[in-house]
């Protein structure tokens, strides 16, 4: 096949234009700091980058969930710890009330302290984090514990609140107030025990089954200890998952950066090489045009 001077010139011009586009592309990359500004720059890598961006977005949502989970579990532990300590005080007062030699002054002090503890239990049962009650089950916007005419009512439920902390991974973040205070239907749990002790502190005769009341208090204390153990285990899981999530997100962000972000040192070297290639192509084209002009004049 005959290769004409015209075809050589045309090919040189095409190469020059391609070299110029490469120089312009690399210059834009350096100025923006990004390898890919448009999907058309590199469709394959752009598709990979989109996948990683979506994964990072999910991780960020899970991270926000984890912050909420850890805060809620920590607040729950704090409240359960106070409830635990208050039940221990109730047991100490109950043992004192059982002593037949207890004085009137001691009875009055016991009555005052038990009344305070009853109010403390209601307050702790209505603990909030932000605008949500933590012991109301899935009913988080209504006070779970209310006192009407001296009787305590639980307005929450026993439903669990499960929050996602990863793909196909969730964790329960609540303990119902009825289980914490051993309330079920007409049985008011800790509040029934308190009312019995308050009556004794007011001068009433200790019930014949007073030891049963003491056993109930021990059972209430064990219930709270078990709730704390469950909550603590959830907290451990959440914090471990939080650390794993943070490590995974850092890894994905690093891969995305390698796809999207420019290595300036390498890009400058590549730009220099492209400029040299463009200049060489430009020289070839110039010589080609000069030869064509000589041919015409000759």
C-alpha positions as CSV (number, residue, x, y, z in Angstrom):
1,X,0.0,0.0,0.0
2,X,1.3,3.4,-1.0
3,X,1.9,5.7,1.9
4,X,1.5,9.3,0.8
5,X,3.0,12.4,2.4
6,X,-0.5,13.6,3.0
7,X,-1.5,10.5,5.1
8,X,1.7,10.9,7.1
9,X,0.9,14.5,7.8
10,X,-2.7,13.7,8.7
11,X,-1.6,11.0,11.2
12,X,0.9,13.4,12.8
13,X,-1.8,15.9,13.3
14,X,-4.1,13.3,14.9
15,X,-1.2,12.3,17.2
16,X,-0.6,16.0,18.0
17,X,-4.3,16.5,19.0
18,X,-4.3,13.4,21.1
19,X,-1.1,14.5,22.9
20,X,-2.6,18.0,23.4
21,X,-5.8,16.5,25.0
22,X,-3.6,14.3,27.3
23,X,-1.6,17.4,28.4
24,X,-4.8,19.3,29.0
25,X,-6.4,16.4,30.9
26,X,-3.3,16.0,33.1
27,X,-3.2,19.7,33.7
28,X,-6.8,19.7,34.8
29,X,-6.1,16.7,37.1
30,X,-3.3,18.6,38.8
31,X,-5.3,21.8,39.2
32,X,-8.4,20.0,40.7
33,X,-6.5,17.3,42.6
34,X,-8.8,14.7,41.2
35,X,-8.2,11.9,38.7
36,X,-11.9,11.7,37.8
37,X,-14.0,14.8,37.5
38,X,-16.6,13.2,35.2
39,X,-17.7,9.6,34.7
40,X,-16.5,9.8,31.1
41,X,-13.0,10.5,32.3
42,X,-12.7,6.8,33.2
43,X,-16.0,4.9,33.2
44,X,-14.6,1.8,34.8
45,X,-12.9,3.6,37.7
46,X,-15.9,6.0,38.1
47,X,-18.1,3.0,38.6
48,X,-15.8,1.6,41.3
49,X,-15.6,5.0,42.9
50,X,-19.4,5.2,43.0
51,X,-19.6,1.8,44.7
52,X,-17.1,2.9,47.4
53,X,-18.9,6.3,47.9
54,X,-22.1,4.4,48.5
55,X,-20.4,2.1,51.0
56,X,-18.9,5.1,52.8
57,X,-22.4,6.8,53.0
58,X,-23.8,3.6,54.6
59,X,-20.9,3.5,57.0
60,X,-21.4,7.1,58.0
61,X,-25.1,6.3,58.7
62,X,-24.1,3.3,60.8
63,X,-21.5,5.4,62.6
64,X,-24.2,7.9,63.5
65,X,-26.4,5.0,64.7
66,X,-23.5,3.7,66.7
67,X,-23.0,7.1,68.5
68,X,-26.7,7.0,69.4
69,X,-26.5,3.4,70.5
70,X,-23.5,3.9,72.7
71,X,-25.0,7.1,74.3
72,X,-28.2,5.3,75.0
73,X,-26.6,2.3,76.5
74,X,-24.3,4.4,78.7
75,X,-27.3,6.4,79.9
76,X,-29.1,3.2,80.6
77,X,-26.2,1.9,82.6
78,X,-26.0,5.1,84.6
79,X,-29.7,4.9,85.5
80,X,-29.6,1.2,86.3
81,X,-26.6,1.8,88.6
82,X,-28.6,4.4,90.5
83,X,-31.6,2.1,90.7
84,X,-29.4,-0.7,92.0
85,X,-27.9,1.5,94.7
86,X,-31.4,2.7,95.7
87,X,-32.7,-0.9,96.1
88,X,-29.7,-1.7,98.3
89,X,-30.8,1.3,100.5
90,X,-34.4,-0.1,100.6
91,X,-33.1,-3.5,101.8
92,X,-31.1,-1.7,104.6
93,X,-34.1,0.2,105.7
94,X,-36.3,-3.0,105.6
95,X,-33.8,-4.8,107.8
96,X,-34.0,-1.9,110.3
97,X,-37.8,-2.0,110.3
98,X,-37.7,-5.6,111.1
99,X,-35.9,-4.9,114.4
100,X,-38.6,-4.7,117.2
101,X,-36.4,-2.3,119.2
102,X,-36.6,0.4,116.5
103,X,-37.4,3.9,117.9
104,X,-40.1,6.3,116.8
105,X,-37.4,8.7,115.5
106,X,-35.9,5.9,113.5
107,X,-39.3,5.1,112.1
108,X,-39.8,8.7,111.1
109,X,-36.5,8.8,109.4
110,X,-37.2,5.5,107.6
111,X,-40.6,6.9,106.4
112,X,-39.0,10.0,105.1
113,X,-36.2,8.1,103.3
114,X,-38.5,5.5,101.8
115,X,-40.8,8.3,100.5
116,X,-37.7,9.9,98.9
117,X,-36.6,6.6,97.4
118,X,-40.1,6.1,95.9
119,X,-39.8,9.5,94.2
120,X,-36.3,8.6,93.1
121,X,-37.4,5.4,91.5
122,X,-40.1,7.3,89.5
123,X,-37.6,9.9,88.4
124,X,-35.1,7.2,87.3
125,X,-37.8,5.3,85.5
126,X,-38.5,8.5,83.5
127,X,-34.9,9.0,82.5
128,X,-34.5,10.6,79.1
129,X,-31.8,10.9,76.6
130,X,-32.5,13.8,74.3
131,X,-36.2,13.9,73.9
132,X,-36.7,10.1,74.4
133,X,-37.6,8.1,77.5
134,X,-35.3,5.1,77.8
135,X,-37.5,2.8,79.9
136,X,-40.7,3.1,78.0
137,X,-40.1,0.3,75.6
138,X,-41.0,1.5,72.1
139,X,-43.1,4.3,73.5
140,X,-40.3,6.9,73.8
141,X,-42.2,10.2,73.8
142,X,-44.6,9.6,76.8
143,X,-43.5,9.4,80.5
144,X,-43.5,5.7,81.2
145,X,-44.1,6.1,85.0
146,X,-46.9,8.1,86.5
147,X,-48.2,8.4,90.1
148,X,-51.9,8.8,90.5
149,X,-53.4,9.0,94.1
150,X,-50.3,7.3,95.4
151,X,-50.4,4.4,92.9
152,X,-47.8,3.9,90.3
153,X,-48.7,3.2,86.7
154,X,-46.5,2.0,83.8
155,X,-47.5,3.7,80.5
156,X,-44.8,2.1,78.4
157,X,-44.6,-1.4,76.8
158,X,-42.1,-4.2,76.7
159,X,-41.2,-3.9,73.0
160,X,-37.5,-3.8,72.0
161,X,-35.8,-1.0,70.0
162,X,-33.4,-2.5,67.5
163,X,-31.0,-0.3,65.7
164,X,-28.8,-1.2,62.7
165,X,-25.1,-1.0,63.3
166,X,-24.0,-2.7,60.1
167,X,-25.2,-4.6,57.0
168,X,-27.7,-7.2,58.4
169,X,-26.5,-6.5,61.9
170,X,-28.7,-4.8,64.6
171,X,-28.6,-4.5,68.4
172,X,-31.3,-4.0,71.0
173,X,-30.8,-0.7,72.8
174,X,-33.4,-0.7,75.5
175,X,-34.6,-2.4,78.7
176,X,-38.3,-2.0,79.5
177,X,-39.1,-0.2,82.8
178,X,-41.7,-2.8,83.7
179,X,-39.0,-5.5,83.7
180,X,-36.5,-3.3,85.6
181,X,-39.0,-2.7,88.4
182,X,-40.6,-6.2,88.2
183,X,-44.0,-4.8,87.3
184,X,-46.6,-7.0,85.7
185,X,-50.3,-6.2,85.7
186,X,-51.6,-5.5,89.2
187,X,-48.2,-6.4,90.6
188,X,-46.3,-3.2,91.1
189,X,-43.0,-4.9,91.9
190,X,-40.6,-2.6,93.8
191,X,-43.4,0.0,94.4
192,X,-45.5,-2.6,96.2
193,X,-42.5,-3.5,98.4
194,X,-42.0,0.2,99.1
195,X,-45.6,0.8,100.0
196,X,-45.5,-2.1,102.5
197,X,-42.3,-0.7,104.1
198,X,-43.8,2.8,104.2
199,X,-46.8,1.5,106.1
200,X,-44.6,-0.2,108.7
201,X,-42.5,3.0,109.0
202,X,-45.8,4.9,109.7
203,X,-46.3,2.7,112.8
204,X,-48.1,-0.3,111.2
205,X,-47.3,-3.8,112.3
206,X,-44.8,-5.6,110.1
207,X,-46.7,-8.2,108.0
208,X,-46.4,-11.9,109.1
209,X,-44.6,-12.6,105.8
210,X,-42.1,-9.8,106.3
211,X,-39.2,-12.2,105.3
212,X,-41.0,-12.7,102.0
213,X,-40.9,-8.9,101.5
214,X,-37.1,-9.0,102.1
215,X,-36.8,-11.9,99.6
216,X,-38.8,-9.8,97.1
217,X,-36.4,-7.0,97.5
218,X,-33.4,-9.3,96.9
219,X,-35.2,-10.6,93.8
220,X,-35.7,-7.0,92.6
221,X,-32.0,-6.3,93.2
222,X,-31.0,-9.4,91.2
223,X,-33.3,-8.3,88.4
224,X,-31.6,-5.0,88.1
225,X,-28.2,-6.7,88.3
226,X,-29.2,-9.0,85.4
227,X,-30.4,-6.0,83.4
228,X,-27.1,-4.2,83.9
229,X,-25.2,-7.3,82.8
230,X,-27.3,-7.5,79.6
231,X,-26.9,-3.8,79.0
232,X,-23.2,-4.0,79.6
233,X,-22.8,-6.9,77.1
234,X,-24.6,-4.8,74.5
235,X,-22.3,-1.9,75.2
236,X,-19.3,-4.1,74.7
237,X,-20.7,-5.3,71.4
238,X,-21.5,-1.8,70.3
239,X,-18.1,-0.4,71.1
240,X,-16.4,-3.3,69.4
241,X,-18.6,-2.9,66.3
242,X,-17.9,0.9,66.4
243,X,-14.1,0.2,66.3
244,X,-14.5,-2.3,63.5
245,X,-16.7,0.1,61.5
246,X,-14.2,3.0,61.9
247,X,-11.3,0.8,60.7
248,X,-13.4,-0.4,57.7
249,X,-14.4,3.1,56.8
250,X,-10.8,4.3,56.9
251,X,-9.8,1.4,54.6
252,X,-12.6,2.2,52.1
253,X,-11.8,5.9,52.2
254,X,-8.1,5.1,51.4
255,X,-9.1,2.9,48.4
256,X,-11.5,5.7,47.2
257,X,-8.8,8.2,47.5
258,X,-6.4,6.1,45.4
259,X,-9.0,6.1,42.7
260,X,-10.1,9.7,42.9
261,X,-7.3,11.8,44.3
262,X,-4.2,12.8,42.3
263,X,-0.7,11.7,43.4
264,X,0.8,15.1,42.7
265,X,4.5,14.0,42.4
266,X,3.5,11.3,39.9
267,X,1.1,13.5,38.0
268,X,3.8,16.2,37.6
269,X,6.2,13.6,36.2
270,X,3.5,12.3,33.9
271,X,2.7,15.9,32.7
272,X,6.3,16.6,31.9
273,X,6.5,13.4,29.9
274,X,3.2,14.3,28.0
275,X,4.5,17.8,27.3
276,X,7.7,16.4,25.9
277,X,5.7,13.9,23.7
278,X,3.5,16.8,22.5
279,X,6.4,18.9,21.7
280,X,8.0,16.1,19.7
281,X,4.8,15.5,17.8
282,X,4.5,19.3,17.2
283,X,8.0,19.3,15.7
284,X,7.2,16.4,13.4
285,X,4.1,18.3,12.2
286,X,6.0,21.5,11.6
287,X,8.7,19.7,9.6
288,X,5.9,18.0,7.6
289,X,4.3,21.3,6.7
290,X,7.7,22.8,5.8
291,X,8.4,19.8,3.5
292,X,4.9,20.2,1.9
293,X,5.6,23.9,1.3
294,X,9.0,23.1,-0.4
295,X,7.2,20.5,-2.6
296,X,4.7,23.1,-3.7
297,X,7.2,25.8,-4.4
298,X,9.5,23.3,-6.2
